[in-house]
Amino acid sequence: MKIHLWESYNPKKISVDINQDFKEELSKNIKNNVYGFAKKLNITPARLYDYFIYQNSPIPLIILINLCKLHNVSIIEMEKNITMYKQMSVPNKNAIRNPKLPIRSTPYFTSIIAHLFFDGSVPRDGKGTYYNQKNKLIMKDFINKAREVFGDIQYSIKKDHRMVLKCRFPRIVGEICKQVYEISSFGTFDARVSDKLFKLSKEHKIAFILTAILDEGSIAYDGTMMFGVNNPKLCNDVRRLCSEIGLKTNKIRNKKKSNYYYFHIKSINRFFNIANKFSKKYPLISLRHKEERLKKSLEIKKQKSYHTKEFADKRKELILLELKKFECSISYLANKFLFPPRSIRRYMYAWIKDNKISRKKVGSEYIYFIRG
């Protein structure tokens, strides 16, 4: 689906620049009748001079559209000549240059929408749109998606007080996202997946789900896949999308003494095949490290297991040898040896009880080590 710039956001709130040849072509007739055109456009002659004679100011899109109509110039042709657009009354640094127009509603666009739902925002205070992400590669994918959809967006990346990367980019991008996908809010507690998004194709729904899992999901080495947010209605929307692309899930649960709502995805093999196939067609929509973890979990499930003391003792010996080298997490050990995490955890609890092993929390996981 193609969306023209004047359809994507209120043209009265957009200003643009156009290529020099097209600007000169429009200005030829204006020079001969500045006051007449100013009257027809309901602006002052000084403004027309700024836009087309002195050429020192961006042109309001609505003025450009009306001027093209007066000149019998196709607005489709006009759009091809736009070299920059931004919100009215904001600095040129908050602009999209070399824009891709008309905007195309692709799975990359839908992925950007999902990012804004789960780790981004279009603040109500009028400030720029932003996206937060710890992982540099995922942030790079996000920026490349935005460029793929919109063009050369101007952006800045800084670390916030939690040392998380925050990418700020022009607010107009967020406003276009809201209007095109008919979203009322990206707020943490009141965001909802719109009817417009539910009506999109399966590819768009897959793009949304993969991005949601990337931002707000977790995948363990035992194959447990979970998605959770602080908004129960949004959580249910995501669960509905999972169902619509053929993924089985359990019911939404509420974490005790919190406003956190979550569900598990049961169709692990199907999910992996969907993600793997989709990322080949759309390389910027990838689960990154989470896809590798999912792949490992499937490898772990394929490993033969025997319920004998000899089999368990061999596993324990390998784990203890590794712990003698350095401190390890359960995730690291599961990945290295392809052992089920729950089995490793069971061994650890027994060793802790026998005072052989201790643990400490580093970040979001426990690190285990042999007692001195």
C-alpha positions in Angstrom: 0.0 0.0 0.0 1.3 3.5 -1.0 0.6 6.5 1.3 1.1 10.0 -0.2 2.7 12.5 2.1 -0.5 14.6 2.4 -2.4 11.4 3.4 0.1 10.4 6.0 -0.3 13.4 8.2 -2.1 16.8 8.3 -0.6 18.8 5.3 -1.2 22.0 7.2 1.4 20.8 9.8 4.1 19.8 7.2 6.7 21.9 5.5 8.9 20.7 2.7 11.7 21.6 0.3 11.7 20.7 -3.4 14.4 20.3 -5.9 15.7 23.5 -7.5 14.5 22.9 -11.0 10.9 22.3 -9.9 11.1 25.4 -7.6 12.3 27.6 -10.4 9.6 26.3 -12.7 6.9 27.3 -10.2 8.5 30.6 -9.4 8.5 31.8 -13.0 4.8 32.6 -13.0 4.8 33.8 -9.4 7.4 36.5 -10.2 5.0 38.1 -12.7 2.0 38.2 -10.3 3.2 37.8 -6.6 0.3 39.7 -5.2 -2.3 37.9 -7.2 -1.0 34.4 -6.2 -0.6 35.5 -2.6 -4.3 36.6 -2.5 -5.4 33.3 -4.1 -3.3 31.3 -1.6 -4.5 33.5 1.3 -1.0 34.4 2.5 1.1 37.5 2.4 3.3 38.4 -0.6 6.3 38.4 1.7 5.8 34.7 2.3 5.7 33.9 -1.4 9.0 35.8 -1.7 10.5 33.7 1.1 9.4 30.4 -0.4 10.1 30.9 -4.1 12.0 34.1 -4.9 14.5 34.4 -2.0 14.1 30.6 -1.4 15.3 30.9 2.2 12.4 29.1 4.0 10.7 25.6 3.8 7.4 25.6 2.0 4.2 24.6 3.9 2.9 21.5 2.1 -0.7 22.8 1.9 0.6 26.0 0.1 2.6 23.9 -2.3 -0.4 21.7 -3.1 -2.7 24.7 -3.7 -0.1 26.4 -5.8 0.4 23.3 -8.0 -3.4 23.2 -8.5 -3.3 26.8 -9.7 -0.5 25.9 -12.1 -2.3 22.7 -13.2 0.7 20.7 -12.0 0.0 17.2 -10.8 0.5 16.8 -7.0 1.8 13.3 -7.8 4.5 15.0 -9.9 5.0 17.5 -7.1 5.6 14.7 -4.6 8.4 13.2 -6.7 10.2 16.5 -6.4 10.1 16.8 -2.6 13.7 16.6 -1.2 12.9 17.1 2.5 9.9 17.3 4.9 9.4 18.1 8.5 6.9 19.3 11.0 6.1 23.0 10.7 8.0 25.3 13.0 10.7 22.9 14.0 14.4 23.2 13.1 15.6 21.7 9.8 17.7 19.2 11.9 14.4 17.5 12.7 13.7 16.6 9.1 13.6 13.6 6.8 15.9 14.2 3.8 15.9 12.3 0.5 12.5 11.0 1.5 11.0 7.8 0.1 7.7 9.0 -1.3 5.1 7.9 -1.4 5.5 6.0 1.8 5.0 2.3 1.5 3.2 0.2 4.2 5.6 -2.8 4.3 6.4 -5.3 7.0 9.4 -3.0 7.9 6.9 -0.2 8.6 4.8 -2.6 10.7 8.0 -3.6 12.6 8.7 0.1 13.4 5.1 0.3 14.8 5.8 -2.6 17.1 9.1 -1.1 18.3 7.2 2.1 19.3 4.6 0.0 21.2 7.1 -1.9 23.3 10.3 0.1 23.7 9.5 3.5 22.2 7.0 6.3 22.4 5.5 9.4 20.7 5.4 11.6 23.9 2.3 13.6 24.6 4.5 16.6 25.5 5.3 17.2 21.8 8.9 16.1 22.0 10.6 13.9 19.4 9.7 10.2 18.9 12.2 7.8 20.5 13.2 4.2 20.8 15.1 2.5 23.7 17.3 -0.5 23.2 20.3 -2.1 25.1 21.6 -4.1 22.2 23.6 -2.1 19.6 22.8 -4.5 16.7 19.1 -4.3 17.3 19.3 -0.5 17.5 21.2 -0.5 14.2 18.4 -2.7 12.7 15.8 -0.2 13.9 17.6 2.8 12.3 18.0 0.9 9.0 14.3 0.0 9.1 13.4 3.7 9.6 15.6 4.7 6.7 14.2 1.9 4.5 10.7 3.2 5.1 11.1 7.0 5.4 14.5 8.0 3.9 17.4 9.8 5.6 15.9 10.5 9.0 17.9 12.8 11.3 18.5 11.1 14.6 20.6 11.1 17.7 21.6 8.3 20.1 22.6 8.7 23.7 22.7 6.5 26.8 20.1 7.3 29.4 20.6 7.1 33.2 20.2 3.2 33.0 22.9 3.1 30.3 20.3 2.1 27.8 20.6 3.5 24.2 17.9 6.0 23.4 17.4 7.0 19.8 15.5 10.2 19.2 14.2 11.1 15.8 11.7 13.6 14.2 8.3 13.6 15.9 6.7 13.6 12.5 7.7 10.0 12.0 5.8 9.0 15.1 2.8 11.1 14.0 2.8 9.4 10.6 3.0 6.0 12.3 -0.1 6.9 14.4 -2.1 8.2 11.5 -1.3 5.5 8.9 -1.9 2.6 11.4 -4.8 4.5 13.1 -3.3 4.2 16.6 -4.6 6.4 19.3 -1.6 6.0 21.7 1.7 4.3 22.2 1.5 4.8 25.9 2.6 2.0 28.3 -0.8 1.5 29.9 -3.3 2.6 27.2 -1.8 1.4 23.9 -3.9 -1.0 21.8 -3.3 -2.8 18.5 -5.6 -1.1 16.0 -8.3 -2.7 13.9 -6.3 -1.5 10.9 -3.3 -3.6 11.9 -5.5 -6.7 12.6 -6.8 -6.4 9.0 -3.3 -6.4 7.5 -1.8 -9.5 5.8 -0.1 -12.4 7.5 3.3 -11.0 6.7 2.6 -7.8 8.6 1.3 -9.7 11.6 4.5 -11.9 11.6 6.6 -8.7 11.5 4.7 -7.3 14.5 5.0 -10.5 16.5 8.7 -11.1 15.9 9.4 -7.5 16.9 7.2 -7.8 20.0 9.2 -10.9 21.1 12.4 -9.1 20.3 11.5 -6.1 22.5 9.3 -7.6 25.3 9.7 -11.3 25.0 12.0 -13.9 26.5 13.4 -17.2 25.2 15.1 -19.6 27.5 17.4 -22.5 26.6 14.7 -25.0 27.7 12.5 -23.6 24.9 10.2 -21.5 27.2 8.9 -18.5 25.2 7.1 -15.8 27.0 5.7 -12.3 26.1 4.7 -9.9 28.8 3.8 -6.2 29.3 2.1 -4.0 32.0 -1.0 -3.5 29.8 -3.4 -6.5 29.9 -5.4 -5.4 26.8 -2.3 -4.9 24.7 -1.0 -8.3 26.0 -4.3 -9.9 24.8 -4.0 -8.1 21.4 -0.5 -9.6 20.9 -1.8 -13.0 21.9 -4.6 -12.7 19.3 -2.1 -11.9 16.6 -0.1 -15.0 17.6 -3.2 -17.0 17.1 -3.9 -15.4 13.7 -0.5 -16.5 12.4 -1.0 -20.1 13.7 0.9 -20.0 17.0 -0.6 -21.8 20.1 -0.5 -19.9 23.4 -1.7 -20.4 26.9 -4.0 -18.1 28.8 -2.7 -14.7 30.0 -1.5 -14.7 33.6 -0.8 -12.0 36.0 2.5 -11.9 37.9 1.7 -11.9 41.7 1.7 -8.5 43.4 2.4 -6.7 40.1 0.7 -5.2 37.0 2.7 -7.5 34.7 0.7 -9.7 32.3 2.2 -12.5 30.3 1.5 -15.6 28.2 3.7 -18.4 26.8 4.0 -19.4 23.1 3.7 -23.2 22.8 4.4 -23.7 19.1 8.2 -23.5 19.4 9.2 -25.4 16.2 6.6 -23.4 14.1 7.8 -20.2 15.7 11.4 -20.9 14.8 10.5 -21.9 11.2 8.5 -18.7 10.8 11.3 -16.5 12.2 14.0 -18.2 10.2 12.2 -18.0 6.9 11.0 -14.4 7.5 14.4 -13.0 8.3 15.7 -14.3 5.0 13.1 -12.3 3.2 13.3 -9.3 5.5 16.9 -9.3 7.0 16.2 -6.3 9.2 13.5 -8.2 11.1 15.5 -10.6 13.1 15.3 -12.0 16.6 19.1 -11.6 16.8 20.5 -13.4 19.9 17.0 -14.7 20.8 16.8 -16.6 17.6 20.2 -18.3 18.4 18.9 -19.1 21.8 15.7 -20.6 20.3 17.8 -22.7 17.9 19.9 -24.0 20.8 16.8 -24.9 22.8 15.6 -27.0 19.9 19.1 -28.7 19.8 18.9 -29.4 23.5 15.5 -31.0 23.1 16.9 -33.4 20.5 19.7 -34.7 22.8 19.2 -38.2 24.2 18.7 -38.4 27.9 18.8 -41.4 30.2 17.4 -41.5 33.7 20.4 -43.3 35.3 22.9 -42.2 37.9 25.8 -42.9 35.6 24.4 -40.5 32.9 23.7 -37.8 35.5 27.2 -38.2 37.1 28.9 -37.6 33.6 26.9 -34.4 33.2 27.8 -33.2 36.7 31.5 -34.0 36.1 31.5 -31.8 32.9 29.8 -28.9 34.8 32.2 -29.0 37.7 35.2 -29.1 35.4 33.9 -26.0 33.7 33.2 -24.3 37.1 36.8 -24.9 38.1 37.9 -22.8 35.1 35.6 -19.8 35.8 32.3 -18.7 37.1 29.3 -19.7 34.9 25.7 -19.0 34.5 23.1 -21.8 33.8 22.5 -20.3 30.4 26.2 -20.5 29.5 26.4 -24.1 30.6 23.2 -25.1 28.8 24.5 -23.5 25.6 28.0 -25.1 25.9 26.9 -28.7 26.7 23.4 -28.7 25.3 22.0 -29.8 28.7 18.5 -28.9 29.8 18.6 -25.8 32.0 16.3 -27.3 34.6 18.6 -30.3 35.0 21.6 -28.0 35.6 19.6 -25.9 38.0 18.7 -29.1 40.0 22.4 -30.0 40.3 23.2 -26.5 41.4 20.6 -26.5 44.2 21.9 -29.8 45.5 25.5 -28.5 45.4 24.5 -25.3 47.2 22.8 -27.3 49.8 26.0 -29.3 50.3 28.1 -26.1 50.5 30.1 -27.1 47.3 28.7 -24.2 45.2 27.7 -20.6 45.7 26.0 -18.1 43.5 25.8 -14.3 43.0 23.4 -12.2 41.0 24.9 -10.3 38.1 22.5 -8.2 36.1 19.4 -10.4 35.5 20.9 -13.8 36.1 22.8 -15.8 38.7 26.5 -16.7 38.3 27.7 -19.9 40.0 31.1 -20.7 41.3 32.9 -23.3 43.4 33.2 -22.3 47.1 36.7 -21.4 48.3 
